[in-house]
Amino acid sequence: MKLRVIVLLAIAAAAGCHRQSATAPAVPAKPKAGVRAAADTAQGPSPQELTAGMVEAVVQSKSQAPVDLKFDLPERPVEGQPLEVAIALLPQIAARSAAVAVIGSDGLKLEPGADQFEFAAVEADQVYRHSIKMTPTADGLYLLTLSVSLQHDQTADLRVFSVPILVGSAAGVSITPSGNPTSRPAGAALRESDPAHRGS
């Protein structure tokens, strides 16, 4: 009789231990070292790194609209030959759209439809690229004016940029910080202000 009681007590104790181990909460595993660092590295290059070879356009207006614009001239501008100006828009805030109006000074003939373009639903810290096609009609220094409007639900932020285009024998002229042309001594180098001649 005592033996049967002892066996029953042993079976009950074993069942209780099993029930406790089944319902015990699992201890969360500690994150491995270096996981966060690996995730940060996978984010990719920044907008500035993606546009490192491009030139910042001159800001014409005093507007503080949170957007930057860069440009590049893949080829040297030549009178009578089609030209493409590579544009990179870098918004610093999200917007419903970014509309760009383009005006070329005399001597730059824009292709039909090149006077405006738009990016829909732009995000902050992204790069939005576009190519503006035109044909220089004479040698000289010309300005391409781009008015960028960030459209929000009820408002719009505007910022105006200038892109200098040096065609042919305009090597004696440079662009001031305000975007105005100024004469320079004959033979003066334009490395600091002439993106069209970069790499030549």
C-alpha positions in Angstrom: 0.0 0.0 0.0 2.8 2.4 0.9 4.6 1.5 -2.3 1.5 2.4 -4.4 1.2 5.8 -2.6 4.8 6.6 -3.3 4.5 5.7 -7.0 1.4 7.9 -7.3 3.1 10.8 -5.6 6.2 10.4 -7.9 3.9 10.4 -11.0 2.1 13.6 -9.8 5.4 15.4 -9.1 6.7 14.5 -12.6 3.5 15.8 -14.3 3.8 19.1 -12.4 7.4 19.6 -13.4 6.5 18.9 -17.1 3.6 21.4 -16.9 5.8 24.2 -15.5 8.5 23.7 -18.2 5.9 23.8 -21.0 4.4 27.1 -19.8 7.6 28.9 -18.9 8.2 32.0 -21.1 11.0 31.7 -23.5 14.0 33.9 -22.8 14.6 36.2 -25.7 17.9 35.7 -27.4 20.5 38.5 -27.1 21.1 40.3 -30.4 24.4 39.4 -31.9 27.1 42.1 -31.9 27.4 44.0 -35.2 23.8 43.5 -36.4 22.9 47.2 -36.2 26.2 48.1 -38.0 25.4 45.7 -40.8 21.9 47.2 -41.3 23.3 50.8 -41.3 25.9 49.8 -44.0 23.2 48.3 -46.2 21.4 51.7 -46.5 23.5 52.7 -49.6 25.1 55.9 -50.7 23.8 59.4 -49.8 22.4 61.8 -52.4 25.6 63.8 -52.2 27.6 60.7 -52.9 25.3 59.8 -55.8 25.9 63.3 -57.4 29.5 63.7 -56.4 30.7 64.4 -60.0 28.1 67.1 -60.6 28.2 70.9 -60.1 25.8 72.9 -57.8 23.7 75.3 -59.7 23.8 79.0 -58.7 20.8 80.0 -56.5 19.1 83.1 -58.0 16.4 83.9 -55.5 16.5 84.4 -51.7 14.0 81.7 -51.1 14.9 79.1 -48.5 12.9 76.4 -50.2 14.4 73.1 -49.0 15.7 71.8 -52.4 19.1 71.7 -54.1 19.9 71.3 -57.8 23.0 70.0 -59.5 23.9 69.8 -63.2 26.5 68.3 -65.5 27.4 68.8 -69.1 28.5 65.4 -70.6 29.8 67.1 -73.7 31.4 70.4 -74.6 28.7 72.8 -75.9 29.2 73.6 -79.6 27.3 76.0 -81.8 24.7 74.3 -83.9 25.1 70.9 -82.2 22.4 69.3 -80.0 23.3 69.4 -76.3 21.9 67.7 -73.2 22.2 69.2 -69.7 21.9 66.5 -67.0 19.9 67.8 -64.0 19.7 66.3 -60.5 17.1 67.5 -58.1 17.7 66.9 -54.4 14.6 67.7 -52.2 15.2 67.9 -48.5 11.5 67.3 -47.6 8.7 65.2 -49.1 6.3 67.0 -51.5 3.3 66.1 -53.6 5.2 67.0 -56.7 8.2 69.0 -57.9 7.5 71.1 -61.0 10.5 72.7 -62.9 10.1 75.5 -65.4 13.1 76.0 -67.8 14.0 79.3 -69.6 17.0 79.5 -71.9 18.6 82.9 -72.7 19.1 84.0 -76.3 21.5 81.6 -77.9 20.0 78.5 -76.4 17.2 76.9 -78.4 15.2 74.5 -76.2 13.6 71.4 -77.8 9.8 71.3 -77.9 8.5 70.3 -74.4 11.9 70.9 -72.7 10.6 74.1 -71.1 9.0 72.3 -68.2 9.0 68.9 -66.5 7.7 67.4 -63.2 8.5 64.8 -60.6 5.5 63.3 -58.8 5.5 62.5 -55.1 9.1 63.3 -54.3 10.7 62.1 -51.1 13.3 63.7 -48.9 17.0 62.7 -49.4 16.4 61.2 -52.8 17.9 62.1 -56.2 15.6 62.9 -59.2 17.3 63.1 -62.5 16.3 64.7 -65.8 17.9 65.6 -69.1 17.2 69.0 -70.8 17.8 69.0 -74.5 18.7 72.1 -76.5 20.9 73.5 -79.3 23.3 76.4 -78.9 22.8 78.8 -81.8 25.9 81.0 -81.3 29.1 81.2 -79.4 29.0 82.9 -76.0 28.0 82.6 -72.4 24.4 81.8 -71.7 22.2 81.1 -68.7 19.7 78.3 -68.2 17.2 79.3 -65.6 15.3 76.7 -63.7 12.4 77.5 -61.3 11.7 74.6 -58.9 8.3 74.6 -57.2 7.7 72.0 -54.4 3.9 71.5 -54.3 2.4 70.7 -50.9 -1.3 70.2 -50.0 -2.0 73.9 -49.5 1.2 75.7 -50.3 4.2 75.8 -52.7 7.9 76.5 -52.1 9.8 78.1 -54.9 13.6 78.3 -55.6 15.3 79.6 -58.7 18.6 78.3 -60.0 20.9 79.3 -62.9 23.1 77.0 -65.0 25.9 78.6 -67.0 26.4 77.3 -70.5 29.7 78.3 -72.2 29.6 77.8 -75.9 32.7 77.9 -78.2 35.0 81.0 -77.7 33.4 82.1 -74.4 36.5 81.1 -72.5 37.2 84.7 -71.4 34.0 85.0 -69.3 33.0 83.5 -66.0 30.0 83.4 -63.7 29.9 85.4 -60.5 28.1 83.9 -57.3 25.0 86.0 -58.2 24.8 84.3 -61.6 25.9 87.3 -63.7 28.6 87.1 -66.4 31.9 89.0 -65.9 34.9 89.4 -68.2 38.3 87.9 -67.3 41.8 88.5 -68.7 42.5 86.7 -72.0 43.8 83.2 -71.4 42.6 83.0 -67.8 41.7 79.5 -66.6 38.1 78.7 -65.9 38.6 75.5 -64.0 36.7 76.7 -60.9 33.6 78.0 -62.8 33.5 76.1 -66.1 31.9 72.7 -65.7 31.7 72.3 -69.5 35.5 72.2 -69.7 35.9 69.8 -66.8 37.9 66.7 -67.8 39.0 68.2 -71.2 
